[in-house]
Amino acid sequence: MGGAQPTSDEVVHDGKPPPLAAAAETELDAGAQFVLKSRGSWIHCGYHLSTSIVAPALLSLPFAFGSLGWTAGILCLMIGALVTFYAYNLLSLVLEHNAQLGHRHLRFRDMANHTLGARWGKYYVGPIQFLVCYGAVVGCTLLGGQCIKAIYLLSKPEGNMKLYEFVIIFGGLMLILAQIPSFHSLRHVNLVSLVLSLTYSACATAGSVYIGTSSKGPRKDYSLNSDHETRIFGIFNAMAIIATTYGNGIIPEIQATLAPPVKGKMFKGLCICYAVVLTTFFSVSISGYWAFGNLAQGLVLANFIEDGKPLLPEWFILMTNAFTILQLSAVAVVYLQPTNEILERTFADAKKGEFSARNVVPRLISRSLSVAVATTIAAMLPFFGDINALIGAFGFMPLDFVLPFVLFNATFKPSKRGLTFWVNTSIAVVFSVIGVVAAVAAVRQIILDAKTYRLFANV
């Protein structure tokens, strides 16, 4: 949209980064040098993007539809796809433009520092991104524990193990995966993750269709809540859930894994990612809401069991949960990368070898402590639906639905008479308002559910 975007003609260094960028890259701190290695191809970028967006949070989309209904639900899903695809491309263009000028930004906060000023990066973007990413790790750990518990109860319905025990088991898996040294090292893990996301989404869709066409399923009811206030807040809560599902929050860090020159590579990666997004998001949300209506639970897999009795063959439910658990571990490791980068920058020595004892020992200790804290929080606060909406409202909404448009306008300064400026400004303003209301709705829902909250609850 508009002619302010940089072109490939601006790069005249025979496929090499500009001299200033090359010089800057020799002075990287340990976090950037060890965690955000720039060695990947555009297809690796597609794997990283798919894992960061197409996560098991999409299994909550039928629940969001329960507050929106058919028309608003499908419309919100389409708007979310269009806006985020556009927003992530704008962020990529800003990053490419700055790299061509000799300022290659490897982190979201660095990008905000350069474009908006140091205070924005230090006191707003940095803290929000850290909380969003670490919150995603907590959410994945909790959801992983819930899926392991579901498998356990299938084999032993009268079992007395508690949810927090399964969360700890998943945390043990995370302790191992967290030691993978760099973001680039995850490329093969994230290829498997992409396949897993397609597989469990297909299982969730097939299971919903099977139950919906059989006599085992619940009576379909698509009516919305009759209480006006509850319905309004439910709509914004559902929007926050959808924002979380489409949320990324680490576009600069993913683009940092690309080997220079990066021109056009991010767009190809996003095309891979959104082919998977459209396939999984729409199939799961439409089939799940069609089968269960407003009785769709926060995780649609929970609808496959009613009063302790499986509505599908046990092997099918076990397989679906197993695929979900495996992909959750990959998603959690991806969202650990900003935390790992901060830890490496703080405790590692860039002048020493990445695998020297000086750097390996602090890495092992700090990453293990990071996972242990996330596991403890997940075990203490096992309320995935409320956490999902809260993260979306306070984190993913500003990072993915507002800031990309602000950063693009501030960088390229499109004409105020042109379409680009007003489209970007309108999207930023609309989603700022939605974000504020969704935050209120999420907090309200937590207050309403507070009576059921209990530390280490077995939900």
Stockholm file with secondary structure:
# STOCKHOLM 1.0

chainA/1-459         MGGAQPTSDEVVHDGKPPPLAAAAETELDAGAQFVLKSRGSWIHCGYHLSTSIVAPALLSLPFAFGSLGWTAGILCLMIGALVTFYAYNLLSLVLEHNAQLGHRHLRFRDMANHTLGARWGKYYVGPIQFLVCYGAVVGCTLLGGQCIKAIYLLSKPEGNMKLYEFVIIFGGLMLILAQIPSFHSLRHVNLVSLVLSLTYSACATAGSVYIGTSSKGPRKDYSLNSDHETRIFGIFNAMAIIATTYGNGIIPEIQATLAPPVKGKMFKGLCICYAVVLTTFFSVSISGYWAFGNLAQGLVLANFIEDGKPLLPEWFILMTNAFTILQLSAVAVVYLQPTNEILERTFADAKKGEFSARNVVPRLISRSLSVAVATTIAAMLPFFGDINALIGAFGFMPLDFVLPFVLFNATFKPSKRGLTFWVNTSIAVVFSVIGVVAAVAAVRQIILDAKTYRLFANV
#=GR chainA/1-459 SS CCSCSCCGGGCCSTTSCCHHHHHHHTTCCHIIIIISCCCBCHHHHHHHHHHHHSSGGGGGHHHHHHHHHHHHHHHHHHHHHHHHHHHHHHHHHHHHHHHHTTCCCCSHHHHHHHHHCHHHIIIIIHHHHHHHHHHHHHHHHHHHHHHHHHHHHHHCTTCCCCHHHHHHHHHHHHHHHTTCCCSGGGHHHHHHHHHHHHHHHHHHHHHHHHHHHSTTSCCCCCCCCSCHHHHHHHHHHHHHHHHHHHCCCCHHHHHHTBCSCCTTHHHHHHHHHHHHHHHHHHHHHHHHHHHHGGGCCSSGGGGGEETTEESSCHHHHHHHHHHHHHHHHHHHHHHHHHHHHHHHHHHCCTTSCTTSHHHHHHHHHHHHHHHHHHHHHHHHCCCHHHHHHHHIIIIIHHHHHTHHHHHHHHHHCCCTTSHHHHHHHHHHHHHHHHHHHHHHHHHHHHHHHGGGCCTTCCC
#=GC SS_cons         CCSCSCCGGGCCSTTSCCHHHHHHHTTCCHIIIIISCCCBCHHHHHHHHHHHHSSGGGGGHHHHHHHHHHHHHHHHHHHHHHHHHHHHHHHHHHHHHHHHTTCCCCSHHHHHHHHHCHHHIIIIIHHHHHHHHHHHHHHHHHHHHHHHHHHHHHHCTTCCCCHHHHHHHHHHHHHHHTTCCCSGGGHHHHHHHHHHHHHHHHHHHHHHHHHHHSTTSCCCCCCCCSCHHHHHHHHHHHHHHHHHHHCCCCHHHHHHTBCSCCTTHHHHHHHHHHHHHHHHHHHHHHHHHHHHGGGCCSSGGGGGEETTEESSCHHHHHHHHHHHHHHHHHHHHHHHHHHHHHHHHHHCCTTSCTTSHHHHHHHHHHHHHHHHHHHHHHHHCCCHHHHHHHHIIIIIHHHHHTHHHHHHHHHHCCCTTSHHHHHHHHHHHHHHHHHHHHHHHHHHHHHHHGGGCCTTCCC
//
